[in-house]
Amino acid sequence: MASGVKPRVKVPKKAAAGDTITIKTLISHKMESGQRKDKSGNVIPRSIINRFTCDFNGENVMDVTLEPAISTNPYVEFEAKVPEAGEFKFTWYDDDGSVYDTAKKIKIG
């Protein structure tokens, strides 16, 4: 597990049924592409978040494959339609097998 990895998510606390909301996510991660060399000339092993998913009440909203060109601390912003009150679950998958997740609830009001 990479050290210092911290997922952050912004989801509105409530929305009207059927509204489209903006969701903002950011995960703190160094994101090493595997193409740089250290001071000794050795290749620094690749270490990236390679996949990001978002589910709402168990239904997939998005599933993204991230490639080595992605920046450090990847930021993903997207829109989602909210049909009912529920919970968004966000999951990031690391090359080393680590999985980082967080969830946010949204109310209808």
C-alpha positions as CSV (number, residue, x, y, z in Angstrom):
1,M,0.0,0.0,0.0
2,A,1.4,3.4,-1.0
3,S,1.9,5.8,1.9
4,G,0.0,9.1,2.2
5,V,-2.8,8.1,-0.2
6,K,-6.0,10.0,0.7
7,P,-9.2,10.1,-1.3
8,R,-11.3,13.2,-1.2
9,V,-14.8,13.6,-2.7
10,K,-17.4,16.5,-2.9
11,V,-21.0,15.5,-3.4
12,P,-23.9,17.8,-2.7
13,K,-25.7,16.9,0.5
14,K,-29.1,16.9,-1.2
15,A,-30.7,17.3,-4.6
16,A,-34.2,17.0,-6.2
17,A,-35.1,13.6,-7.7
18,G,-33.9,13.5,-11.3
19,D,-31.4,16.3,-10.8
20,T,-28.0,16.1,-12.4
21,I,-25.2,16.9,-9.9
22,T,-21.5,17.6,-10.3
23,I,-19.2,15.3,-8.4
24,K,-15.5,16.2,-7.7
25,T,-12.9,13.6,-6.7
26,L,-9.2,13.8,-5.9
27,I,-6.9,11.2,-4.5
28,S,-3.4,12.1,-3.2
29,H,-1.0,9.7,-4.9
30,K,2.5,10.1,-6.3
31,M,1.7,8.4,-9.6
32,E,5.1,7.1,-10.8
33,S,4.9,6.3,-14.6
34,G,7.7,3.7,-14.6
35,Q,9.6,5.6,-17.2
36,R,11.9,7.7,-15.0
37,K,15.2,6.7,-13.6
38,D,16.6,7.3,-10.1
39,K,20.1,8.8,-9.4
40,S,21.7,5.5,-10.0
41,G,20.1,5.0,-13.4
42,N,17.7,2.3,-12.3
43,V,14.1,2.5,-13.6
44,I,11.7,3.6,-10.8
45,P,8.9,1.0,-10.8
46,R,5.5,2.0,-12.1
47,S,3.0,2.9,-9.3
48,I,-0.2,4.5,-10.4
49,I,-3.9,4.5,-9.7
50,N,-5.0,2.4,-12.7
51,R,-8.7,2.4,-12.3
52,F,-11.5,4.5,-10.8
53,T,-15.1,3.5,-10.3
54,C,-18.2,5.2,-9.0
55,D,-21.4,3.4,-8.0
56,F,-24.8,4.7,-6.9
57,N,-26.9,2.4,-4.7
58,G,-25.0,-0.6,-6.2
59,E,-25.4,0.6,-9.9
60,N,-22.3,1.5,-11.8
61,V,-22.1,5.2,-12.7
62,M,-18.6,5.3,-14.2
63,D,-15.6,3.0,-14.6
64,V,-12.4,4.6,-15.9
65,T,-9.0,3.1,-16.7
66,L,-6.2,5.4,-15.9
67,E,-2.9,5.2,-17.8
68,P,0.7,6.2,-16.9
69,A,0.4,9.7,-18.4
70,I,-2.2,10.6,-15.6
71,S,-0.9,13.4,-13.3
72,T,0.1,13.1,-9.7
73,N,-3.0,13.4,-7.4
74,P,-5.5,12.6,-10.1
75,Y,-8.6,14.8,-10.1
76,V,-11.8,13.5,-11.7
77,E,-15.0,15.7,-12.1
78,F,-18.1,14.3,-13.6
79,E,-21.9,14.7,-13.6
80,A,-24.4,12.1,-12.4
81,K,-28.2,11.9,-12.4
82,V,-29.7,11.3,-8.9
83,P,-33.0,9.4,-9.3
84,E,-33.5,8.8,-5.5
85,A,-31.8,9.2,-2.1
86,G,-28.8,7.0,-1.7
87,E,-25.1,6.5,-1.5
88,F,-22.3,7.1,-4.0
89,K,-19.3,4.7,-3.5
90,F,-16.0,5.7,-5.0
91,T,-13.2,3.2,-5.5
92,W,-9.6,3.7,-6.7
93,Y,-7.4,0.7,-7.6
94,D,-3.6,0.9,-7.2
95,D,-0.9,-1.0,-9.2
96,D,0.3,-2.6,-6.0
97,G,-3.1,-4.2,-5.4
98,S,-4.3,-1.7,-2.9
99,V,-7.9,-0.5,-3.1
100,Y,-8.9,2.9,-1.6
101,D,-12.6,3.7,-1.2
102,T,-15.0,6.2,0.3
103,A,-18.7,6.8,0.2
104,K,-21.0,9.9,0.3
105,K,-24.8,9.9,0.9
106,I,-27.2,12.2,-0.8
107,K,-30.7,13.1,0.3
108,I,-33.7,14.1,-1.9
109,G,-35.2,17.3,-0.8
